[in-house]
């Protein structure tokens, strides 16, 4: 270490110890005690050990104490480098990311870091490293996520109107029931479970890409599922075919799961085997059809994601018996998790005001 430096003389050892006893900052207190030891004539090594530091660090704190007194012993946290984009430029960049690229103008269908790096330099004259673009986007509240599918013919206004008017729609379908009859709100859908199965995300070491088996055969079964989120109930059937006959079996299964004295209102899409007049409804079941091209309104779509992610994906099925067994096991696992059914299935717009 370089030669010793003199400690300013306007603070005695007793004064330094009094300051250490009064401060609420533990780091400042131990630095003051080290300086008090220096004032008492202790060696630099001994004084440094009192404050839990080495001799060079003690020397640095002596410099700061000589320059600013006890205030110089506080930690000075830096906020990092100042952003080179102005607030208006950051707002413009945020709007650009939200809008997405124009295929004809930008040549891509989604923003990559290298694309935004080029846009920032062209628009604002600021050159960033590609990695810093990620940090900039995170600072603006963005994250790199998978997009949700949307039907190209979907009309968002129709979906909003359905949710807004749902209490009226529900009343229209249950007005014939005796006053005070309890209503159970169910959601229904079906999913194909087959050999041409999917792969899902999994944990793996950074830089690796794990492999999972993927079958190319086409044998499959159909899982008919319905949930009552408010009560955490589910009713399902696994069948080798789909159609009106299968839907009839499932409606009857839902009817058996409805509580005694209650009436089930089942929300479902407009598949042909749902809307056919050949379907015979039990006395305790009514149907409400969701708007066309609006699968986002049906929480059973999220149930399928949950089942595939936990019990059905990354699997090669040997045949139809194996498929049916796996689908039944997955559905039974779900029915044992009523809180999960509530968490996935409850929709505020549908369950408020339900009688």
C-alpha positions, 0 to 999 in steps of 0.5 A, spaced: 500 500 500 502 507 498 505 511 504 500 513 510 496 519 509 494 524 515 487 523 518 484 530 519 484 533 526 478 536 527 474 530 530 477 526 536 477 518 537 471 520 542 467 524 537 468 519 532 465 513 537 459 518 539 457 518 531 458 511 530 453 510 536 448 514 534 448 512 526 443 507 524 447 505 518 451 499 520 456 500 514 458 508 516 458 505 524 464 500 522 468 505 518 467 511 524 470 505 529 476 504 524 477 511 524 477 512 531 482 506 532 487 510 527 486 516 531 488 512 537 494 510 534 492 503 532 496 500 526 493 500 519 492 493 519 489 493 526 484 499 524 482 495 518 480 489 521 476 493 526 471 495 520 472 488 517 476 491 511 483 491 508 488 496 508 487 499 501 479 500 503 481 503 509 485 508 505 480 510 501 475 511 506 480 516 509 480 520 503 473 520 503 473 522 510 478 528 509 474 531 503 467 530 506 467 529 513 462 523 516 458 524 510 463 522 506 462 515 509 456 513 506 455 508 500 454 512 494 449 508 489 449 510 482 443 509 478 447 507 472 448 510 465 443 515 463 439 513 457 441 516 450 434 516 448 429 522 450 422 521 454 419 522 447 423 517 443 422 512 448 414 513 448 415 513 440 419 506 441 414 503 445 408 505 440 412 502 435 413 495 438 406 495 440 404 496 433 408 491 430 412 491 424 409 493 417 411 487 412 412 491 406 416 497 409 420 493 415 421 486 411 419 482 417 413 480 421 415 480 428 420 485 431 427 482 432 432 485 436 437 486 430 431 490 427 429 494 432 437 496 433 437 498 426 430 502 427 433 506 433 439 508 429 435 510 423 430 514 427 433 517 433 441 517 431 443 512 437 447 506 436 446 501 441 449 494 441 443 488 440 444 486 447 442 492 450 436 493 445 433 487 450 435 491 456 431 497 453 425 493 452 425 490 459 425 497 461 419 499 457 415 494 460 416 489 454 418 481 455 419 476 449 412 472 449 409 467 445 403 470 441 396 467 442 392 465 436 386 469 434 381 467 428 382 472 422 375 473 422 374 475 429 370 481 431 372 483 438 366 488 438 361 482 438 365 478 444 365 485 448 358 485 447 356 478 449 360 479 455 357 486 457 350 483 456 351 476 459 347 477 465 341 479 460 342 473 456 343 468 462 336 471 465 333 470 458 335 462 458 333 461 465 327 465 466 322 459 465 325 456 471 322 457 478 324 463 482 330 461 487 332 455 483 340 455 483 344 456 477 350 452 475 354 455 470 358 450 466 363 450 460 363 445 454 368 443 449 372 437 446 379 436 444 383 431 440 388 427 443 392 423 438 398 420 436 400 426 432 402 429 439 405 436 441 411 438 445 411 443 450 416 447 454 421 444 459 427 446 464 433 445 461 440 447 461 442 454 458 445 453 451 442 446 450 435 444 446 432 437 449 429 432 445 422 429 446 419 423 442 414 425 436 410 420 433 407 421 426 401 416 426 394 419 426 390 415 431 386 419 436 380 419 440 376 425 443 376 428 450 369 431 451 370 436 457 366 440 461 367 444 467 363 448 473 368 453 475 364 456 481 364 449 484 370 446 482 366 440 478 368 437 472 364 432 467 368 428 462 368 423 457 373 420 452 370 417 446 373 414 439 369 418 435 365 425 435 358 427 433 351 428 435 351 421 439 358 423 442 355 430 444 348 426 447 352 422 451 356 428 454 350 432 455 347 426 459 354 426 463 353 433 465 346 432 467 348 427 472 353 431 475 349 437 476 347 438 484 340 436 486 335 441 485 339 445 481 339 447 473 345 447 469 347 453 463 352 450 459 356 455 454 359 452 448 361 453 441 357 453 435 359 446 432 354 442 428 353 437 433 352 442 439 347 446 435 343 440 431 336 439 433 337 432 434 340 433 441 335 431 446 337 436 452 335 433 459 330 437 464 336 440 468 340 443 462 340 449 458 345 451 452 348 458 451 352 458 444 358 463 444 359 468 439 362 465 432 370 465 432 371 466 439 374 461 443 378 465 447 371 466 451 371 459 453 375 457 459 375 450 457 380 452 451 385 453 457 384 447 460 386 443 454 393 447 455 393 445 462 392 438 461 397 437 455 402 441 458 402 436 465 400 430 462 399 429 455 404 432 451 411 429 450 408 422 449 408 417 444 401 413 444 402 405 442 394 405 440 387 407 441 387 404 448 393 407 450 390 414 448 384 413 451 387 411 458 392 417 458 386 422 456 382 418 462 388 419 467 389 426 465 381 428 466 381 424 473 387 428 475 384 435 473 377 433 477 381 432 483 384 439 483 377 443 484 381 449 486 385 449 479 379 448 476 376 455 479 383 458 478 383 457 470 375 457 469 372 463 473 371 469 468 369 475 472 364 477 466 360 471 467 360 469 474 358 476 477 350 476 478 349 469 477 344 466 482 
